[in-house]
């Protein structure tokens, strides 16, 4: 049974949230004899442009100070997104992160300029034998995975596992989780510029009158989506077995790592922080959680949210938890330890 530590914070005070995260971290390190590597990046989500409910950098202040006081080098680390937006490429992603106040640490975009840089992590599970994880993640043995627990249209909820699965995956890995491997061309939008043909390293795209993607050659890197200037190349959002695929990518992301997971159960909205707009909250703030087991911390968050709201909010997200347990990844059984 995994241990999950919790501290209640309900007044939206960034100072209290920050101090709670540090207090929880210090307790976990002491109680579980956790030792640190020399360098431990912090996996965060910078929030999409226009979003107002992502976890603000002030909530990480005391954890960052803890790292510095213990001579642990750190950096913010993230990957580019699959869709077209402010976080599609490295340069625009870093620019937005700084606009949102993420200036306390250096920023690492783990999957290259356009999401093309990845390592294949072998897992041999039900849906994936290998997973495309941003190449920079292979350089480190530990991460502080800072997650925001809230709803998500495809996953049911987004928490620690989703922060691993979608957050560590290169663009091609994100595409693989959401759908089949190959994207498709909207012919009426294609301007036949040829940028996608030049971008494709495996010669899977042919320029006829319009671009055409040979799905049997496509490796799912999704670089063509990023470089198309008119948005003519898109994903097939069939989302078949997405929640189970997410669990397998989360498994790949944490394989052979010694991570610590901190999750903020606040600003609880129906959709995720990738939505570039203000969203109303659907439940009251609860607090901050920490664990070394991402499955257990997600289970603790969904249980407490449903118990306190007296609603089955985001219940379909439990499919990811069940599949994680099935493939031998983490535990849905946990001991909850509340700090006063």
PLY file of the C-alpha trace (Angstrom):
ply
format ascii 1.0
element vertex 340
property float x
property float y
property float z
element edge 339
property int vertex1
property int vertex2
end_header
0.00 0.00 0.00
1.50 3.31 -1.08
1.68 6.35 1.18
0.05 9.60 0.09
0.56 12.72 2.21
-1.97 15.57 2.19
-2.31 19.10 3.54
-5.56 21.03 3.34
-5.45 24.47 1.67
-8.79 25.96 0.64
-8.35 29.74 0.41
-6.39 30.06 -2.87
-3.42 31.57 -1.07
-0.40 30.97 -3.32
1.84 31.52 -0.29
0.05 28.81 1.73
0.02 26.43 -1.25
3.74 26.95 -1.73
4.54 26.39 1.95
2.30 23.31 2.06
4.14 21.77 -0.88
7.49 22.27 0.83
6.23 20.92 4.16
4.88 17.82 2.44
8.14 17.36 0.56
10.21 17.55 3.72
7.95 15.02 5.47
8.11 12.58 2.55
11.91 12.83 2.30
12.27 12.12 6.02
9.65 9.38 6.34
10.63 7.48 3.20
14.40 8.04 3.34
14.35 9.65 -0.08
17.75 10.71 -1.40
18.29 13.24 -4.17
20.35 13.25 -7.31
22.57 16.27 -8.03
20.10 17.54 -10.67
16.32 17.13 -10.42
14.19 18.97 -13.02
10.64 20.02 -12.19
8.00 18.83 -14.64
5.35 21.54 -14.82
2.59 22.79 -17.12
3.00 26.43 -18.15
-0.69 26.92 -18.97
-2.02 27.73 -22.42
-2.24 31.36 -23.52
-5.55 32.73 -22.23
-5.92 30.09 -19.51
-6.36 31.51 -16.00
-6.57 28.45 -13.75
-3.23 26.71 -14.32
-0.97 26.39 -11.26
0.96 29.65 -10.97
4.74 29.63 -10.44
4.31 31.28 -7.02
2.90 27.94 -5.82
6.31 26.34 -6.49
8.41 29.03 -4.76
9.16 27.17 -1.52
9.93 23.89 -3.28
12.41 25.71 -5.52
13.99 27.30 -2.43
14.20 23.86 -0.79
16.07 22.53 -3.82
18.53 25.42 -3.71
19.14 25.09 0.02
19.98 21.42 -0.49
22.34 22.13 -3.42
20.06 20.39 -5.89
20.21 21.87 -9.38
16.87 22.17 -11.12
15.04 23.49 -14.18
11.51 23.61 -15.47
11.03 20.84 -18.03
8.15 20.39 -20.48
7.34 19.13 -23.99
5.67 20.77 -26.94
1.96 20.20 -27.47
0.32 18.22 -30.25
-2.16 20.87 -31.34
-1.31 24.21 -32.97
-0.95 27.03 -30.46
1.46 29.04 -28.34
3.18 25.90 -27.06
3.67 24.10 -30.39
7.34 25.02 -30.88
10.25 25.46 -28.48
10.70 29.22 -28.97
7.04 30.20 -28.65
6.61 27.74 -25.76
9.46 29.32 -23.78
8.18 32.80 -24.59
4.74 31.96 -23.20
6.23 30.30 -20.10
8.11 33.50 -19.30
4.99 35.59 -19.94
3.25 33.43 -17.33
5.99 34.09 -14.80
8.07 30.92 -15.01
11.38 32.72 -14.66
12.82 31.29 -11.43
14.57 28.38 -13.20
16.00 27.65 -16.64
13.50 26.10 -19.07
14.10 22.82 -20.90
11.83 21.82 -23.78
12.51 18.11 -23.82
11.41 17.13 -27.33
13.23 19.59 -29.59
12.11 22.55 -31.67
8.97 20.91 -33.05
8.48 17.84 -30.87
10.69 15.68 -33.08
13.35 14.68 -30.51
12.51 11.51 -28.62
13.85 8.23 -27.28
11.99 4.94 -27.68
11.33 3.46 -24.24
10.55 -0.25 -24.36
7.64 -1.41 -22.20
5.99 -4.33 -24.07
2.47 -3.71 -22.76
-1.00 -4.20 -24.26
-1.06 -1.21 -26.63
2.59 -0.20 -26.94
5.82 -2.09 -27.17
7.76 1.19 -27.14
6.84 4.79 -26.29
8.23 8.06 -27.66
9.49 10.06 -24.67
11.17 13.47 -25.08
14.89 12.87 -25.38
15.95 15.30 -22.63
14.16 13.17 -20.03
16.70 10.38 -20.54
19.44 12.61 -19.10
18.00 12.55 -15.58
17.14 9.84 -13.05
14.73 11.89 -10.92
11.99 14.43 -11.47
9.70 16.46 -9.30
6.41 16.00 -11.14
4.15 18.93 -10.31
0.58 18.19 -11.38
-2.73 20.04 -11.35
-5.70 17.74 -10.72
-8.74 18.83 -12.77
-11.02 17.50 -15.46
-10.06 16.48 -18.99
-12.35 15.79 -21.92
-10.56 12.63 -23.07
-8.82 11.34 -19.94
-11.66 11.99 -17.48
-9.21 13.81 -15.25
-5.67 15.05 -15.49
-3.30 14.43 -12.60
0.08 12.85 -11.99
-0.34 10.06 -14.57
-1.41 12.45 -17.29
1.48 14.76 -16.41
3.73 11.76 -17.08
1.93 10.40 -20.13
1.22 13.51 -22.17
3.75 15.70 -20.41
6.80 13.49 -21.01
5.75 12.27 -24.47
7.20 13.83 -27.60
4.67 15.02 -30.16
4.58 11.61 -31.84
3.90 9.98 -28.49
1.03 12.33 -27.85
-0.37 11.47 -31.27
-0.03 7.75 -30.59
-2.03 8.05 -27.37
-4.83 10.06 -28.93
-5.33 8.07 -32.10
-3.68 5.93 -34.72
-0.14 6.79 -35.75
-0.72 8.75 -38.95
-2.23 12.27 -39.15
-4.31 13.29 -42.16
-4.37 16.14 -44.70
-7.39 18.40 -45.19
-7.02 18.83 -48.95
-9.13 21.97 -49.29
-6.82 23.77 -46.84
-3.52 22.48 -48.24
-1.61 25.13 -50.25
0.94 22.64 -51.65
3.87 24.55 -50.16
5.92 21.39 -49.56
7.10 22.28 -46.04
5.68 19.03 -44.67
7.53 17.01 -47.33
10.82 18.67 -46.36
10.12 18.13 -42.66
9.38 14.39 -42.96
12.53 12.36 -42.23
11.02 9.06 -43.38
9.65 10.23 -46.75
6.09 9.41 -45.73
4.64 12.54 -47.37
4.25 12.92 -51.12
3.27 16.13 -52.89
0.73 15.41 -55.60
-1.73 18.21 -56.29
-1.99 18.29 -52.52
0.11 16.71 -49.78
-0.56 13.02 -49.21
0.59 11.03 -46.16
1.47 7.36 -46.66
0.28 5.94 -43.35
2.30 2.73 -43.78
5.52 4.80 -43.75
4.52 7.37 -41.11
6.23 6.94 -37.74
3.94 9.38 -35.94
6.47 12.10 -35.06
3.80 14.73 -35.91
6.41 17.21 -37.09
4.31 17.87 -40.18
1.48 19.17 -37.99
3.82 21.70 -36.43
5.31 23.07 -39.66
2.14 23.32 -41.78
1.51 27.10 -42.07
-2.23 26.79 -42.69
-3.21 23.97 -40.34
-4.02 21.55 -43.14
-2.51 18.55 -41.35
-4.50 17.40 -38.34
-4.96 14.54 -35.93
-7.60 11.86 -36.14
-9.17 12.37 -32.72
-10.74 8.93 -32.55
-9.39 8.51 -29.00
-9.78 4.72 -29.09
-8.73 3.31 -25.70
-7.13 6.65 -24.83
-7.30 6.18 -21.06
-5.53 2.82 -21.22
-2.93 4.19 -23.63
-2.34 7.08 -21.25
-1.57 4.64 -18.43
0.99 2.83 -20.59
2.72 6.07 -21.57
2.80 7.11 -17.92
4.46 3.77 -17.16
7.07 4.43 -19.85
7.76 7.96 -18.62
8.54 6.84 -15.07
10.36 3.62 -15.98
13.68 3.41 -14.10
13.10 6.84 -12.53
12.88 7.76 -8.84
10.31 10.53 -8.99
8.39 12.51 -6.39
4.85 13.60 -7.29
3.23 16.78 -5.93
-0.37 17.41 -6.97
-2.46 20.54 -6.39
-6.17 19.77 -6.05
-7.29 23.36 -6.58
-8.82 25.44 -9.40
-10.87 22.39 -10.36
-12.30 22.92 -13.84
-14.09 20.63 -16.27
-11.31 20.86 -18.85
-7.53 20.96 -18.65
-4.98 23.79 -18.60
-4.45 23.43 -22.36
-7.71 25.32 -22.87
-6.79 28.89 -23.79
-9.70 30.54 -22.01
-11.18 31.26 -18.62
-13.10 28.30 -17.19
-15.47 28.20 -14.24
-14.59 25.93 -11.36
-16.82 22.91 -10.71
-15.73 22.09 -7.14
-14.14 23.75 -4.13
-10.38 23.74 -3.56
-9.05 20.93 -1.38
-5.27 21.12 -0.99
-1.90 19.63 -1.87
-0.85 15.96 -2.09
2.53 14.22 -2.37
3.60 10.63 -3.00
6.20 8.52 -4.75
3.41 6.57 -6.48
1.62 8.46 -9.29
-1.24 5.96 -9.43
-1.90 6.19 -5.70
-1.82 9.99 -5.68
-4.34 10.11 -8.55
-6.55 7.62 -6.70
-6.35 9.70 -3.52
-7.24 12.88 -5.38
-10.28 11.46 -7.19
-11.51 9.79 -4.00
-11.27 12.94 -1.90
-12.76 15.12 -4.64
-15.76 12.86 -5.02
-16.23 12.46 -1.27
-16.12 16.19 -0.58
-18.19 17.27 -3.58
-20.66 14.38 -3.08
-20.53 13.93 -6.84
-18.99 11.40 -9.23
-16.90 14.09 -10.91
-14.44 12.78 -13.53
-15.27 9.17 -12.60
-14.45 7.78 -16.05
-10.82 8.71 -15.41
-10.62 5.71 -13.11
-10.16 3.58 -16.24
-6.55 4.81 -16.37
-6.01 3.83 -12.75
-7.43 0.35 -13.35
-5.27 -0.21 -16.43
-2.19 1.03 -14.60
-2.75 -1.55 -11.87
-3.37 -4.22 -14.52
0.03 -3.62 -16.16
1.88 -3.62 -12.84
2.28 0.13 -12.49
1.58 1.60 -9.07
-1.22 0.90 -6.60
-4.75 2.21 -6.27
-4.64 1.26 -2.59
-3.03 3.89 -0.40
-2.58 5.13 3.15
-3.59 8.79 3.37
-1.56 10.77 5.91
-2.91 14.26 6.60
-0.63 16.97 7.93
-2.18 19.51 10.27
0 1
1 2
2 3
3 4
4 5
5 6
6 7
7 8
8 9
9 10
10 11
11 12
12 13
13 14
14 15
15 16
16 17
17 18
18 19
19 20
20 21
21 22
22 23
23 24
24 25
25 26
26 27
27 28
28 29
29 30
30 31
31 32
32 33
33 34
34 35
35 36
36 37
37 38
38 39
39 40
40 41
41 42
42 43
43 44
44 45
45 46
46 47
47 48
48 49
49 50
50 51
51 52
52 53
53 54
54 55
55 56
56 57
57 58
58 59
59 60
60 61
61 62
62 63
63 64
64 65
65 66
66 67
67 68
68 69
69 70
70 71
71 72
72 73
73 74
74 75
75 76
76 77
77 78
78 79
79 80
80 81
81 82
82 83
83 84
84 85
85 86
86 87
87 88
88 89
89 90
90 91
91 92
92 93
93 94
94 95
95 96
96 97
97 98
98 99
99 100
100 101
101 102
102 103
103 104
104 105
105 106
106 107
107 108
108 109
109 110
110 111
111 112
112 113
113 114
114 115
115 116
116 117
117 118
118 119
119 120
120 121
121 122
122 123
123 124
124 125
125 126
126 127
127 128
128 129
129 130
130 131
131 132
132 133
133 134
134 135
135 136
136 137
137 138
138 139
139 140
140 141
141 142
142 143
143 144
144 145
145 146
146 147
147 148
148 149
149 150
150 151
151 152
152 153
153 154
154 155
155 156
156 157
157 158
158 159
159 160
160 161
161 162
162 163
163 164
164 165
165 166
166 167
167 168
168 169
169 170
170 171
171 172
172 173
173 174
174 175
175 176
176 177
177 178
178 179
179 180
180 181
181 182
182 183
183 184
184 185
185 186
186 187
187 188
188 189
189 190
190 191
191 192
192 193
193 194
194 195
195 196
196 197
197 198
198 199
199 200
200 201
201 202
202 203
203 204
204 205
205 206
206 207
207 208
208 209
209 210
210 211
211 212
212 213
213 214
214 215
215 216
216 217
217 218
218 219
219 220
220 221
221 222
222 223
223 224
224 225
225 226
226 227
227 228
228 229
229 230
230 231
231 232
232 233
233 234
234 235
235 236
236 237
237 238
238 239
239 240
240 241
241 242
242 243
243 244
244 245
245 246
246 247
247 248
248 249
249 250
250 251
251 252
252 253
253 254
254 255
255 256
256 257
257 258
258 259
259 260
260 261
261 262
262 263
263 264
264 265
265 266
266 267
267 268
268 269
269 270
270 271
271 272
272 273
273 274
274 275
275 276
276 277
277 278
278 279
279 280
280 281
281 282
282 283
283 284
284 285
285 286
286 287
287 288
288 289
289 290
290 291
291 292
292 293
293 294
294 295
295 296
296 297
297 298
298 299
299 300
300 301
301 302
302 303
303 304
304 305
305 306
306 307
307 308
308 309
309 310
310 311
311 312
312 313
313 314
314 315
315 316
316 317
317 318
318 319
319 320
320 321
321 322
322 323
323 324
324 325
325 326
326 327
327 328
328 329
329 330
330 331
331 332
332 333
333 334
334 335
335 336
336 337
337 338
338 339
